[in-house]
Amino acid sequence: MTVKVAKIKINTEYITLGQLLKKTGLITNGGEAKFFLTINEILVNGEPENRRGKKLRAGDEIIVNNNKGFLISDGT
């Protein structure tokens, strides 16, 4: 199964996993992040992740439930 990956551009050094979830519309506010992470499988660069404060930098790949993918890219 191939996961379609969307590029997420950031203009800062990093974005947190919680901010990414909000930016992509998977959650509507930061308070939902903790619950979302407990009931969904999140992989960051192939490793399981459940910390909403995890810093994501350009080049990081995030997969949600093996069906949504995001690639962090810098603003350039």
Secondary structure, DSSP 4 states (H G I P E B T S, - for coil): -PPPEEEEEESSS-EEHHHHHHHTTS-SSGGGHHHHHHHS-EEETTEE---TT-EE-TT-EEEETTTEEEEEEE--
